[in-house]
Amino acid sequence: MIVSNNPQATEQNNQEQTHFGFKTVDKTQKVNMVKDVFQSVAAKYDIMNDLMSMGIHRLWKRYTIDCSGVRAGHKVLDLAGGTGDLTAKFSRIVGESGQVVLADINDAMLKVGRDKLRDLGVVGNVDYVQANAEELPFPDNTFDIITIAFGLRNVTDKDKALASMYRVLKPGGRLLVLEFSKPTNELLNKAYDAYSFHLLPKIGQLVANDADSYQYLAESIRMHPEQEVLKSMMEAVGFEQTTYQNLTGGIVALHRGFKF
């Protein structure tokens, strides 16, 4: 075992590592590790969302759409859009003159989303793109609105991803980040921890036959930047009038920022 006393080598090593839940891994590994998680849970993703949140995730998503300011003719990017809950609603609002891009880094999630939306009759104004949030494959100033719901915490380099979103957003456009966050009440925080680390993996094992993936999801929530930190990160890449609103006592927060 070689131990280096070179501070530059230590700093470089830290820059090349990141968190996968509570584990520290090389940045080059995380994308595939996250991919494996969502490959495993894709088929049961919607059922587990309903069970995990007791259906409240639907209200969080509806509120996000209400805050988006989306209207007919808009071009919307539903990033890390998974099984397409937001895309389905955006598609109806933007109409024939608008466009919605459902983008996800995970091909299994994207396939489940495409099949689900087609079964719902959502066709015509929706495109499907497999994309990494850190390097979005779109020209500058493309979208009126970008949403990323319960996806940012799984991104390896969140600063790079936020900068990429800023780049492809039109001037005057807005970003909405819906993500699990830190409860504002200590009693709620303790109850939430007990649920996340004891009950959630058991539900995952029972329903999806995968306790480990839901253990990671619980850990990834705890490693995600808290409300004020994420707000500062958005401002650092250029977003203005950045605000957030705690939902369900801060279990979830909706961050909003504008590009001017």
C-alpha positions as CSV (number, residue, x, y, z in Angstrom):
1,M,0.0,0.0,0.0
2,I,1.5,3.4,-1.0
3,V,0.6,6.4,1.0
4,S,1.2,9.8,-0.6
5,N,2.2,12.9,1.4
6,N,1.8,15.1,-1.6
7,P,-1.1,17.5,-1.0
8,Q,-1.6,18.0,-4.7
9,A,-2.0,14.3,-5.3
10,T,-4.5,14.2,-2.4
11,E,-6.5,17.1,-3.8
12,Q,-6.5,15.5,-7.3
13,N,-7.8,12.2,-5.8
14,N,-10.6,14.1,-4.0
15,Q,-11.6,15.8,-7.2
16,E,-11.8,12.4,-9.0
17,Q,-14.1,10.9,-6.3
18,T,-17.7,11.5,-5.5
19,H,-20.5,10.0,-3.4
20,F,-22.6,7.0,-4.3
21,G,-25.0,7.1,-1.4
22,F,-22.8,7.0,1.7
23,K,-19.9,5.3,-0.3
24,T,-17.0,7.2,-1.8
25,V,-16.4,6.1,-5.4
26,D,-14.5,7.2,-8.5
27,K,-16.4,9.7,-10.6
28,T,-16.0,7.4,-13.6
29,Q,-17.8,4.6,-11.7
30,K,-20.9,6.5,-10.5
31,V,-22.7,6.8,-13.8
32,N,-22.7,3.1,-14.3
33,M,-23.6,2.4,-10.7
34,V,-26.6,4.8,-10.9
35,K,-27.5,3.2,-14.2
36,D,-27.6,-0.3,-12.6
37,V,-29.9,1.0,-9.9
38,F,-32.4,2.4,-12.3
39,Q,-32.1,-0.6,-14.7
40,S,-33.2,-2.6,-11.7
41,V,-36.1,-0.5,-10.5
42,A,-37.5,0.8,-13.9
43,A,-40.3,-1.7,-14.3
44,K,-41.6,-1.0,-10.7
45,Y,-40.7,2.7,-10.6
46,D,-44.2,4.1,-10.7
47,I,-45.6,1.6,-8.3
48,M,-42.8,2.3,-5.8
49,N,-43.2,6.1,-6.2
50,D,-46.9,5.7,-5.1
51,L,-46.0,3.4,-2.2
52,M,-43.0,5.4,-1.0
53,S,-44.8,8.8,-1.0
54,M,-48.3,7.5,-0.4
55,G,-49.2,9.2,-3.7
56,I,-48.0,12.6,-2.6
57,H,-45.4,12.7,-5.3
58,R,-48.3,13.4,-7.7
59,L,-49.2,16.6,-5.8
60,W,-45.5,17.7,-5.8
61,K,-45.3,17.2,-9.5
62,R,-48.6,19.0,-10.2
63,Y,-47.4,21.9,-8.1
64,T,-44.2,22.0,-10.1
65,I,-46.2,22.3,-13.3
66,D,-48.4,25.0,-11.8
67,C,-45.2,27.0,-11.0
68,S,-43.6,26.4,-14.4
69,G,-45.5,29.1,-16.3
70,V,-45.8,26.7,-19.2
71,R,-48.2,27.7,-22.0
72,A,-49.1,26.7,-25.5
73,G,-46.2,26.9,-28.0
74,H,-43.5,26.5,-25.3
75,K,-40.5,24.2,-25.7
76,V,-39.9,22.2,-22.5
77,L,-37.1,19.9,-21.4
78,D,-38.2,17.3,-18.8
79,L,-34.7,16.2,-17.7
80,A,-34.2,12.9,-15.9
81,G,-37.9,12.6,-16.8
82,G,-37.9,8.8,-16.2
83,T,-41.4,7.4,-16.8
84,G,-42.8,10.7,-18.1
85,D,-45.3,12.0,-15.4
86,L,-44.4,15.6,-16.1
87,T,-44.0,15.1,-19.8
88,A,-47.6,13.8,-20.1
89,K,-49.0,16.9,-18.5
90,F,-46.6,19.3,-20.3
91,S,-47.5,17.7,-23.7
92,R,-51.2,18.6,-23.2
93,I,-50.4,22.2,-22.2
94,V,-47.9,23.1,-24.9
95,G,-50.2,21.7,-27.6
96,E,-49.4,21.1,-31.3
97,S,-47.4,24.3,-31.6
98,G,-45.1,23.3,-28.7
99,Q,-42.6,20.5,-28.0
100,V,-41.6,18.5,-25.0
101,V,-38.3,16.6,-24.8
102,L,-38.2,13.7,-22.3
103,A,-34.6,13.1,-21.6
104,D,-33.0,10.6,-19.3
105,I,-29.5,9.1,-19.1
106,N,-31.0,5.6,-18.4
107,D,-32.3,3.8,-21.4
108,A,-34.5,1.4,-19.4
109,M,-36.3,4.3,-17.7
110,L,-36.6,6.1,-21.1
111,K,-38.2,3.0,-22.6
112,V,-40.7,2.6,-19.8
113,G,-41.6,6.3,-20.1
114,R,-42.0,6.0,-23.9
115,D,-44.2,2.9,-23.7
116,K,-46.3,4.4,-20.9
117,L,-46.9,7.7,-22.7
118,R,-47.8,6.0,-26.0
119,D,-50.3,3.9,-24.1
120,L,-51.8,7.1,-22.8
121,G,-52.0,8.5,-26.3
122,V,-49.3,11.1,-25.8
123,V,-47.7,11.4,-29.3
124,G,-46.8,14.0,-31.8
125,N,-45.2,16.7,-29.7
126,V,-42.9,14.6,-27.5
127,D,-39.3,13.6,-28.4
128,Y,-37.2,11.1,-26.4
129,V,-33.5,11.7,-25.9
130,Q,-31.0,9.7,-24.0
131,A,-28.8,12.4,-22.5
132,N,-26.4,13.1,-19.7
133,A,-27.4,16.2,-17.7
134,E,-23.8,17.3,-17.5
135,E,-23.4,17.5,-21.3
136,L,-26.8,18.2,-22.7
137,P,-26.9,17.6,-26.5
138,F,-28.9,20.7,-27.4
139,P,-27.9,24.1,-28.8
140,D,-27.7,27.2,-26.6
141,N,-31.0,29.0,-25.8
142,T,-33.3,26.1,-26.8
143,F,-35.9,25.7,-24.1
144,D,-38.4,28.0,-22.4
145,I,-38.6,25.7,-19.4
146,I,-36.5,23.0,-17.9
147,T,-37.6,20.7,-15.1
148,I,-35.6,18.1,-13.3
149,A,-37.7,16.1,-10.8
150,F,-36.0,13.7,-8.4
151,G,-33.0,13.4,-10.7
152,L,-30.4,16.0,-9.7
153,R,-29.2,14.0,-6.6
154,N,-28.1,11.2,-8.9
155,V,-25.9,13.4,-11.1
156,T,-22.2,13.0,-10.6
157,D,-21.2,16.7,-11.1
158,K,-24.2,18.8,-10.1
159,D,-22.4,22.1,-10.8
160,K,-21.6,21.0,-14.3
161,A,-25.2,19.9,-14.9
162,L,-26.7,23.1,-13.6
163,A,-24.4,25.1,-16.0
164,S,-25.4,22.8,-18.9
165,M,-29.1,23.5,-18.1
166,Y,-28.4,27.3,-17.9
167,R,-26.7,27.1,-21.3
168,V,-29.6,25.4,-23.1
169,L,-32.3,27.6,-21.5
170,K,-33.6,30.6,-23.4
171,P,-33.2,34.1,-22.0
172,G,-36.3,34.6,-19.9
173,G,-36.7,30.9,-19.3
174,R,-36.8,29.2,-16.0
175,L,-35.5,26.1,-14.4
176,L,-37.4,24.1,-11.8
177,V,-35.6,21.6,-9.6
178,L,-38.0,19.3,-7.6
179,E,-35.9,17.2,-5.2
180,F,-35.9,15.5,-1.9
181,S,-34.4,17.9,0.7
182,K,-33.9,18.4,4.4
183,P,-37.0,18.4,6.7
184,T,-37.3,21.7,8.7
185,N,-38.6,20.0,11.8
186,E,-36.3,17.8,13.9
187,L,-39.1,15.4,14.9
188,L,-40.1,15.0,11.3
189,N,-36.4,14.6,10.3
190,K,-36.0,11.7,12.8
191,A,-39.2,10.0,11.7
192,Y,-38.2,10.4,8.0
193,D,-34.8,8.9,8.8
194,A,-36.5,5.9,10.5
195,Y,-38.8,5.4,7.5
196,S,-36.1,5.8,4.9
197,F,-33.5,3.5,6.4
198,H,-35.7,0.8,7.9
199,L,-39.0,0.6,6.1
200,L,-38.1,1.8,2.6
201,P,-35.6,-1.0,1.8
202,K,-38.1,-3.5,3.0
203,I,-40.7,-2.2,0.7
204,G,-38.2,-2.2,-2.1
205,Q,-37.4,-5.9,-1.4
206,L,-41.1,-6.8,-1.2
207,V,-42.3,-5.0,-4.3
208,A,-39.3,-4.7,-6.6
209,N,-37.2,-7.5,-5.2
210,D,-34.4,-5.0,-4.7
211,A,-33.6,-3.7,-1.2
212,D,-30.1,-2.4,-2.1
213,S,-31.3,0.1,-4.8
214,Y,-33.8,1.6,-2.3
215,Q,-31.1,1.7,0.3
216,Y,-29.0,3.8,-2.1
217,L,-31.9,6.0,-2.9
218,A,-32.4,6.8,0.8
219,E,-28.6,7.5,1.2
220,S,-28.5,9.7,-2.0
221,I,-31.2,11.9,-0.5
222,R,-29.1,12.5,2.6
223,M,-26.0,13.4,0.5
224,H,-27.9,15.9,-1.7
225,P,-27.2,19.6,-1.0
226,E,-29.6,21.2,1.5
227,Q,-32.0,23.9,0.4
228,E,-29.8,27.0,0.8
229,V,-26.7,25.2,-0.6
230,L,-28.6,24.2,-3.8
231,K,-29.9,27.8,-4.1
232,S,-26.3,29.1,-4.0
233,M,-25.2,26.5,-6.6
234,M,-27.8,27.7,-9.0
235,E,-26.8,31.3,-8.5
236,A,-23.1,30.4,-9.0
237,V,-23.8,29.2,-12.6
238,G,-25.8,32.3,-13.5
239,F,-29.5,31.8,-12.4
240,E,-31.2,34.8,-11.0
241,Q,-34.2,35.5,-8.8
242,T,-33.5,32.0,-7.4
243,T,-36.0,30.9,-4.7
244,Y,-37.2,27.6,-3.2
245,Q,-40.3,26.4,-1.4
246,N,-40.4,23.6,1.1
247,L,-43.1,21.0,0.5
248,T,-44.3,18.5,3.1
249,G,-42.2,20.1,5.8
250,G,-39.1,20.2,3.7
251,I,-39.0,16.5,2.8
252,V,-39.1,17.9,-0.8
253,A,-38.1,21.4,-2.0
254,L,-38.9,23.1,-5.3
255,H,-36.2,25.4,-6.4
256,R,-36.7,28.0,-9.2
257,G,-34.3,30.1,-11.1
258,F,-34.4,32.3,-14.2
259,K,-32.0,33.1,-17.0
260,F,-32.0,36.7,-18.1
